[in-house]
Amino acid sequence: MEDNEILRELRQIRDDHAAKFNYNLKAIYGDIKRIEKESGRKFVSFRPRTIESMQTESDSLLQVERVQRIPSRD
C-alpha cells in the first residue's frame, strides 16, 4: 500500500485515539459508540453473516465466474 501524507495523518489520529484508552479495544469501541450516539446520525448495522450464507455467496460467485468464461460462438 502506498504510504502518503493523508494515510500517515489518519494512522496518527487513530493511534492517538487508541493511546487515550491504553489500547484497550473495549474502551475504544465504547468511545466510538458514544461518539456515534452523540452525533445524532443514523447508523446501520447488518446481521452477522453465517458460514452457510458465505458458502452460498461463494457458490454464486463461482457460477458467475463460470458463465463469464464461456467463449462466444462468433
Wavefront OBJ file of the C-alpha trace (Angstrom):
o trace
v 0.000 0.000 0.000
v 1.215 3.431 -0.877
v 2.190 5.492 2.169
v 1.256 9.131 1.726
v 0.671 12.167 3.926
v -3.064 11.549 4.311
v -2.590 7.928 5.368
v 0.125 8.904 7.855
v -2.181 11.549 9.338
v -5.103 9.108 9.616
v -2.893 6.491 11.255
v -1.612 9.090 13.710
v -5.158 10.154 14.620
v -6.171 6.523 15.093
v -3.088 5.821 17.204
v -3.648 8.939 19.352
v -7.257 7.884 19.966
v -6.228 4.339 20.908
v -3.496 5.650 23.219
v -6.108 7.628 25.198
v -7.604 4.276 26.185
v -4.291 2.473 26.667
v -5.091 0.449 23.508
v -7.991 -1.277 25.304
v -10.287 -2.417 22.487
v -13.428 -2.473 24.638
v -12.802 1.095 25.805
v -12.037 2.282 22.252
v -15.231 0.615 20.981
v -17.255 2.182 23.801
v -15.921 5.633 22.958
v -16.707 5.209 19.253
v -20.265 4.138 20.096
v -20.605 7.180 22.416
v -19.432 9.497 19.634
v -21.923 7.882 17.222
v -24.777 8.336 19.687
v -23.904 11.961 20.404
v -23.675 12.756 16.685
v -27.426 12.255 16.233
v -26.804 10.484 12.933
v -28.415 7.203 11.991
v -26.003 4.268 11.823
v -26.878 0.967 10.178
v -25.837 -2.446 11.423
v -26.084 -5.554 9.327
v -26.837 -9.028 10.609
v -23.730 -11.138 11.177
v -23.010 -13.376 8.230
v -23.272 -17.098 8.814
v -20.973 -19.719 7.384
v -23.886 -21.013 5.315
v -24.576 -17.597 3.767
v -20.891 -17.132 2.984
v -20.815 -20.532 1.271
v -23.903 -19.619 -0.745
v -22.298 -16.318 -1.789
v -19.123 -18.153 -2.725
v -21.069 -20.701 -4.788
v -22.925 -17.880 -6.564
v -19.679 -16.129 -7.390
v -18.244 -19.350 -8.805
v -21.312 -19.781 -11.007
v -21.000 -16.221 -12.305
v -17.304 -16.783 -12.956
v -18.072 -19.958 -14.940
v -20.693 -18.158 -17.038
v -18.272 -15.340 -17.818
v -15.643 -17.836 -19.023
v -17.876 -19.387 -21.675
v -16.320 -18.472 -25.026
v -18.506 -16.704 -27.557
v -19.569 -18.501 -30.739
v -18.724 -15.741 -33.205
l 1 2 3 4 5 6 7 8 9 10 11 12 13 14 15 16 17 18 19 20 21 22 23 24 25 26 27 28 29 30 31 32 33 34 35 36 37 38 39 40 41 42 43 44 45 46 47 48 49 50 51 52 53 54 55 56 57 58 59 60 61 62 63 64 65 66 67 68 69 70 71 72 73 74
